[in-house]
Every structure is written in C-alpha cells, then in structure tokens.
Amino acid sequence: MKRHAIVKDRIQDRTDTLTPAERLLTDILLRDYPVAGLQSITKLAEAAGVSTPTVIRLARKLGFDGFPELQDALREEASAQIKQPILKREGWPEGRSDSPAFRGFAEAVFDNLNHTIDRLEPKTFDAIAKVLADPKRDLFLSGGRITRSNADYFYNHLQIIRSGVTLLSQSPNVWPQYLLDMGKRSVLIIFDIRRYERDLARLATIARDRGALIILFTDQWGSPIGKVADHTVNAMVEVPSSWDSTIAINLIVEALIAEVQNRRWDAAKDRIESLEDMFRSTRIFRKSN
C-alpha cells in the first residue's frame, strides 16, 4: 500500500467533480483520516451535515459499489497503519540518551508533522501559493492568542517578498479600520486553533461579506471559520502539554514562503536587495562600531 492511502488518493483525484455536499463530506473524512469513515453511515452524514444518500453517492463516485465497500478499504488502511511503527526513527542517533519528557514530546511533534503532510491537499497548497504571489491582491493577516506569533512570522516574511501586506492589530476594537479597506481583491489569512476565538470568526464573516478571499490555518478538528473559508489548511497540533503545538502549521507556512518567493523571484530579489541597501545606508537598528 502506498504511503498516501488509496481512498484519500481517490478523493484528491476527483476533487473537481465533487458537489458542494460531497465536499463537506470529504472534509469530514479527511479531517480524521481514516477513522472518520469507520463510523456508521448515519453518524458520518450527521457530522458532515449531509444526507445518507450523499454518502452513498460519494462512495460510488470514488469507485466503490457502496458505503460498506468504502469502509472495508478504510479498515484495511487503518489496520496497515497500526501494524507500522508510529514513526520511524532512522534519523535518531543510536544509543542517544534523552529525557523521557523531551523524547515523548519530540515524537508527538514528528507524528504531527507526518500526519499534517499526509493530509495536505497539493491543490490547496498550490491555490494558496498562487493567491499569495498575486501582486494585485492585498494581504491581511491575523491570529489568536496563541497563533498571533504564526501570523506575525508569516507577515514578516511576506512583506519582505512583496508589497501590500498588513498585519492586523491585536485589538479587535480597531479591526473595522482594516475591514474598511478590504474588498474583492483582498485576502484575509487567519490562524485559529482550539479554543476557537469568536472575534476571529466575526472578522472572517465580515471580510467575506465584503468580498475578501479567506485562507484559514487551523487544527485537525477545524475552526468554525472553515464554513466561510475559501482555502483551509488543517494541521495536527496535539502534544503532551497543556498547550497545543503550532510547529506543523509553521511547516506549511515556511513551505508557502519558499513557494511564493520562487513564483515572484525577479520582483522578490529586487525588493530584498533594495531592503539590504536601505539597511546598509541607514544602519537602522544596528549598533555603531
């Protein structure tokens, strides 16, 4: 069996042919793959907010005789995953002695990275990169109490690569000032993981009503903002800690930074060189010799 599971490949290959209801259903299936598809047809339909006939139609569209055959394929995939080590450790130095706490945390992070990579839709990644590289679009970024740092990190790189990038203030009280400038050529990039923040959801809804395109970075369970988002990236965040880990989110962010720079290399190169010249000429924030 391939690393990318058979049912998941079938979903990705047929994405363009899916109806809106079938897309809702595949979102649920991929959100906790392959376990989500092992529940009863009624519970799966309820979780996606679709009818049971929609589940049957999707199974047939994916090339199965019906939902039972689809579940059989998912069971085989789940069984194969269980038989494999949770994560291979070829790169871990042999005989290395680490604290159990560090090693347990590191293994959880590695597992998050693997699952996030498995779940990332190539078409989604490419679509987001295309939007972010479009010089005609203005980009706005915002994050929550924990994910503010992810938004700030993304902003710092994007605004070096291209112009028209704005990081929203941490205070929701001034967000209307940013919303005033949002329209059909605007892109709102939001980071929102559990516990999901109502202010961010309201921000996304108003921005979408004004015509902005919404890009959401969230966890494996999915922020409610996903209902209005045009593109959603789900990353695994659970680790043995009271705090969720956003390392998997930053993996996707850094990959997007690299891809946007590649797509805009000529313009980005000139902009980066101009910035370096400015630093050299002004010596801003540099200590005097």
Secondary structure, 3 states (H helix, E strand, C coil): CCCCCHHHHHHHHCHHHCCHHHHHHHHHHHHCCCHHHHCCHHHHHHHHCCCHHHHHHHHHHCCCCCHHHHHHHHHHHHHHHHHCCCCCCCCCCCCCCCCHHHHHHHHHHHHHHHHHHHHCCHHHHHHHHHHHHCCCCEEEEEECCCCHHHHHHHHHHHHHHCCCEEECCCCHHHHHHHHCCCCCCEEEEEEECCCCCHHHHHHHHHHHHCCCEEEEEECCCCCHHHHCCCEEEECCCCCCCCCCCCHHHHHHHHHHHHHHHHHCHHHHHHHHHHHHHHHHHHCCCCCCC
